Structure formats: C-alpha cells, structure tokens
Amino acid sequence: QELRPKSLDIKQEELGDMVEKEMASTSKAIEDAVRRIEEMMSQARNESSGVKLEVNERILNSCTDLMKAIRLLVTTSTNLQKEIVESGRGAATTQEFYAKNSRWTEGLISASKAVGWGATQLVESADRVVLHTGKYEELIVCSHEIAASTAQLVAASKVKAEKSSRNLARLQECSRNVNEMAANVVASTKSGQEQIEEKDTMDFSGMSLIKLKKEEMETQVKVLELEKRLEGERVRLGELRKQHYVLAGGCDADEDEEARPAPTPRRGILKKPPIAQKP
C-alpha cells in the first residue's frame, strides 16, 4: 500500500461510483443536447425564413443525427463495460475490479467526460450560429473534437474487451457512424457558410493608378500580418496539444523516450533549405 502511487490512492467505492456517475452524466448531457436542438429548430422556424432558414435547418438536422449517433455509442459502450467487468472480475466485486484496473478506469472516465463535453460544446456553438452571434468554424472544430473523443472511448473500451465480443463490434460500428455524422455536420456547416456569407464585390474599375497602388500595398500588409498571426497560433496550438498529452498520461511515454539513447543525427538531413522570400 505504501508503494502505490498517490494518484491511484482512491477508495474502491469512489472509483466504481465515478465510472457509473460519469456515464450517467454523459447520457444526460446528450439527452439535454437533443432537447436543446429541437428548441433551436422551433425558434429558427419562427424567426428566420428563406436561405437562412434552409441553412439553419440543414445544420441543426445534421447536429441532431450526430447526437443520436453519440447516444447509441454511449449506450453500447456501457453494455460493453458491463460485459468486461463481468468476465474479468472473477470473485471480486465491481468496485474491486475498477480499483484493481485503476489506470484503465481513469482512461474510461476521461474518455466519457470528453464525449459529454464535446456534445455540450457542439450545441452551444450551433445555438450561436443560429443566432448569428457565433462562428461556423466553431461547429467544425467541435465536430472534430467529438470524433477524436469517440476514438478515445473506443480505444479505452477495446483494451480489455474480448476480440470476439459482439458489443465491441457494435461499438466500433457506432464509432464509424459517429464519424460519418460528424463529417455531415462539417459539410452542412461549410455549405451553409458559403450560402450565408456575403462576398465582397471586387470592382476596381473606378480607381486611379495611385489609388490601386495604395490598396495593393495595404492588402500586402494585411496578408503579412495574417500570416504572422497564423504562424503564432499554430505554435500555440502545438504547445496546447503537448500539454494536453502530458496531462492525459503521456508523460510516462516521454520518460521512456528520455531513457533511451538519442540516435546519431545524419549530416545533411537535419538542415532545412532556406525559405524563399515572398515578393
């Protein structure tokens, strides 16, 4: 007991209850999301018309299909977990099984939380888009996050499931369905964005040569500013992902990598060719 890592020093009852509570919480979050989307659909029909209504309905319908796919995924995942516990616990209780396999249990809890959080964020983003106070890009990012969380949940469940398990096969099928529905949300969002957003007309016929030159220089400045900002955001995204990996338990893998001797670098490979300056 003294040698056990402090992070795993959790009471058996608490760990077992956490799994059940988290799965129940995820199911409730998805049910709330479905109900909220139905309310948004009714509100959109009352407050919008024409192209806006068509776009809103298409986006919300795709979000509804995604939520239904996630709900089926969570139900199937719960059934698979029960099967894993029943087949692996032997004479032990359910709480003892979860405590004995605490690392796996923590991964399962984390994956379940991620799925529920992704569903909540998707609905909030859809609500802002329908009200024209949000960005279409938020919906696209949320769809990608849900697909990633689904893969995490399937991977966590697959670790201890029997390869011949029917529930595992169903879970993998549900995962593919979630990915397909998430892709539909992305597609409907992108097409809706193209329909709604007004394109600026590029009529330069009335400009003089000096005016054109001035506009050209100002546009070049904007392009450089945006490129610099994009580069900075990509660096920030990389650091955020690195920290997320460490917090999710990837630090053990990092320690293993540090213990190994670094390979001898080959000459002429590590140097990147100089990037040509833009005109």
Protein Blocks (a to p, Z undefined) as FASTA:
>chain_A
ZZpcfklmccfklmmmmmmmmmmmmmmmmmmmmmmmmmmmmmmmmmgghjllmmmmmmmm
mmmmmmmmmmmmmmmmmmmmmmmmmmmnomacfklmmmmmmmlmmmmmmmmmmmmmmmmm
mmmmmmmmmnopacfklmmmmmmmmmmmmmmmmmmmmmmpcfklmklmmmmmmmmmmmmm
mmmmmmmmmmmmmmmpccddddfklpcfklmmmmmmmmmmmmmmmmmmmmmmmmmmmmmm
mmmmmmnopmmmmmmmmmpccddddehklpccdddddZZ
